[in-house]
Amino acid sequence: MKPVADTLHFMKRGDVWHYYRRVPKHLIPIIGRTFIKRSLGVTARADAKRLRTIEDLKVEAMFAAAEQGRLPVIHFSETGSVSLAMLTEHIRKTVAALDERSVQQFCEEPPIDRDDLNERLESASVELSILTNPADPRRDEWISGMFQRIVGELGITELDAKTEDRLVNLVERALLELGHRRIARYEQRYDRPYFDSLFDPSRAPSVTLGELSDIFLAEKEREYKLNGVSQKRTDKIKAIVSVLQEIVGPNVPVHSIDDDAVQRVRGLVAEIPINKGKLLPGLAMSEAIERARERGMPVLSHGTQVVYLNTFRDLLKVAVRKKLLLANPASDIRPLMKDHVPAERKREPWTPSQIRGFFEGGFYRSCAPGVPPARSHKDQAFSSGNASTGSLLKEGISKWDVPLHEARTRPAA
């Protein structure tokens, strides 16, 4: 009996093992999936092997039920989605890198003789036949291995079912492409640089700024939610990203964003009028800037421009992390407008009289230990015999900046 592969039907993502099994083609219309993937919830390989046996029994029962035409009820975890375009670009780059490495190895260690070349060709042909045979368990192992590599490189812990199925298909195509290229190299055929149009080197990346923005905002929302940041801050980030998309263009490929695009953002941010949405509603950014310039309207402050440009820099950081950009062209971005107000003058310090007024004021004394609870303004204003004190309280002047002894001793009007 053929021994079961050590990692057949399960693989590791991060520290946790997952069950992974292909659905027979004739059962896919019934089950509605091409793969069965479930988290085993364990980190030890021995535990994963034990749970794999249990999962195999469950899945076999499910396949048997599907064979009888009974649609089984399967529960899959619903997780956050990842841009398929981003995954596609990463796989295209992975294929290019692996193929380049294979070429380099072939040049450094060429075949010794014709027999050596034929042996390599035969081995590559066998591997390709395995990849095209759904019944061969090694095929699933190889696909699983590269799948695990891709999600690991991108730092992905979970995928929604639809995206995961598509990623598996992309991984399969990638392995087939590498196999065809290897065979063509051994046969000394250089008439075509690729076999699958997905891996055409001249094909431009399809990840857009709009898709990158969705990823960036989803990460921010999770971060803010876990750290108790207010919804107002989240809405502000969304508004800034919306402005940046309008300046650059939501459909612009991320790989085309260079220093020229960064300088355009820098220049336009310096001209955005204050409260554009309220004062110039419905106008495009360029039109609003022109209208504001004609009216002499003030533009965003230096500090606000810093927030906009820092958000743009952080947005492109995600592109670098996801390997959509080799470097961040906005890493050193600064506002065109210089801040002419020294830091020490942005907020004037309290004067001695203001400090004295705070500690002598009614608000501070009402919060001091041993003082009876303060009554409402209405009670204090109209139950007191001192008309001036009631008037002051009614007008809201009896705050910390009005010393308590002044309010009590001031003569009536």
Secondary structure as the mmCIF struct_conf table of DSSP 4:
data_model
#
loop_
_struct_conf.conf_type_id
_struct_conf.id
_struct_conf.beg_label_comp_id
_struct_conf.beg_label_asym_id
_struct_conf.beg_label_seq_id
_struct_conf.end_label_comp_id
_struct_conf.end_label_asym_id
_struct_conf.end_label_seq_id
HELX_LH_PP_P HELX_LH_PP_P1 LYS A 2 ALA A 5
TURN_TY1_P TURN_TY1_P1 ASP A 6 HIS A 9
STRN STRN1 PHE A 10 ARG A 13
TURN_TY1_P TURN_TY1_P2 GLY A 14 ASP A 15
STRN STRN2 VAL A 16 ARG A 22
HELX_LH_PP_P HELX_LH_PP_P2 VAL A 23 PRO A 24
HELX_RH_3T_P HELX_RH_3T_P1 LYS A 25 LEU A 27
HELX_RH_AL_P HELX_RH_AL_P1 ILE A 28 ILE A 31
BEND BEND1 THR A 34 THR A 34
STRN STRN3 PHE A 35 SER A 39
HELX_RH_AL_P HELX_RH_AL_P2 ARG A 45 GLU A 67
TURN_TY1_P TURN_TY1_P3 GLN A 68 GLY A 69
HELX_RH_AL_P HELX_RH_AL_P3 LEU A 84 GLU A 108
BEND BEND2 GLU A 109 GLU A 109
BEND BEND3 ILE A 112 ASP A 113
HELX_RH_AL_P HELX_RH_AL_P4 ARG A 114 LEU A 131
TURN_TY1_P TURN_TY1_P4 THR A 132 THR A 132
TURN_TY1_P TURN_TY1_P5 PRO A 134 ALA A 135
HELX_RH_AL_P HELX_RH_AL_P5 PRO A 137 GLU A 153
TURN_TY1_P TURN_TY1_P6 LEU A 154 GLY A 155
HELX_RH_AL_P HELX_RH_AL_P6 ALA A 161 TYR A 186
TURN_TY1_P TURN_TY1_P7 GLU A 187 GLN A 188
BEND BEND4 ASP A 191 ASP A 191
BEND BEND5 PRO A 193 PRO A 193
BEND BEND6 PHE A 195 ASP A 196
HELX_RH_3T_P HELX_RH_3T_P2 SER A 197 PHE A 199
TURN_TY1_P TURN_TY1_P8 PRO A 201 SER A 202
BEND BEND7 ARG A 203 ARG A 203
HELX_LH_PP_P HELX_LH_PP_P3 ALA A 204 PRO A 205
STRN STRN4 THR A 208 THR A 208
HELX_RH_AL_P HELX_RH_AL_P7 LEU A 209 LEU A 226
TURN_TY1_P TURN_TY1_P9 ASN A 227 GLY A 228
HELX_RH_AL_P HELX_RH_AL_P8 GLN A 231 VAL A 248
TURN_TY1_P TURN_TY1_P10 PRO A 250 ASN A 251
BEND BEND8 VAL A 252 VAL A 252
STRN STRN5 PRO A 253 PRO A 253
HELX_RH_3T_P HELX_RH_3T_P3 VAL A 254 SER A 256
HELX_RH_AL_P HELX_RH_AL_P9 ASP A 259 VAL A 269
TURN_TY1_P TURN_TY1_P11 ALA A 270 GLU A 271
HELX_LH_PP_P HELX_LH_PP_P4 ILE A 272 ILE A 272
STRN STRN6 PRO A 273 PRO A 273
TURN_TY1_P TURN_TY1_P12 ILE A 274 ASN A 275
HELX_RH_AL_P HELX_RH_AL_P10 LYS A 276 LEU A 279
BEND BEND9 LEU A 280 LEU A 280
TURN_TY1_P TURN_TY1_P13 PRO A 281 GLY A 282
HELX_RH_AL_P HELX_RH_AL_P11 MET A 285 ARG A 295
TURN_TY1_P TURN_TY1_P14 GLY A 296 GLY A 296
STRN STRN7 VAL A 299 VAL A 299
HELX_RH_AL_P HELX_RH_AL_P12 HIS A 302 ARG A 321
TURN_TY1_P TURN_TY1_P15 LYS A 322 LYS A 323
BEND BEND10 LEU A 324 LEU A 324
BEND BEND11 LEU A 326 ALA A 327
TURN_TY1_P TURN_TY1_P16 PRO A 329 ASP A 332
BEND BEND12 LEU A 336 MET A 337
BEND BEND13 VAL A 341 VAL A 341
HELX_RH_3T_P HELX_RH_3T_P4 ALA A 343 ARG A 345
BEND BEND14 LYS A 346 ARG A 347
HELX_LH_PP_P HELX_LH_PP_P5 GLU A 348 THR A 351
HELX_RH_AL_P HELX_RH_AL_P13 PRO A 352 GLU A 360
STRN STRN8 GLY A 361 GLY A 361
HELX_RH_AL_P HELX_RH_AL_P14 GLY A 362 SER A 366
TURN_TY1_P TURN_TY1_P17 CYS A 367 CYS A 367
BEND BEND15 ALA A 368 ALA A 368
TURN_TY1_P TURN_TY1_P18 PRO A 369 GLY A 370
HELX_LH_PP_P HELX_LH_PP_P6 VAL A 371 SER A 376
HELX_RH_AL_P HELX_RH_AL_P15 HIS A 377 SER A 383
BEND BEND16 SER A 384 GLY A 385
HELX_RH_AL_P HELX_RH_AL_P16 ALA A 387 LYS A 394
TURN_TY1_P TURN_TY1_P19 GLU A 395 GLY A 396
BEND BEND17 LYS A 399 LYS A 399
TURN_TY1_P TURN_TY1_P20 TRP A 400 ASP A 401
BEND BEND18 VAL A 402 VAL A 402
STRN STRN9 PRO A 403 PRO A 403
HELX_RH_AL_P HELX_RH_AL_P17 LEU A 404 THR A 409
BEND BEND19 ARG A 410 ARG A 410
HELX_LH_PP_P HELX_LH_PP_P7 PRO A 411 ALA A 412
#
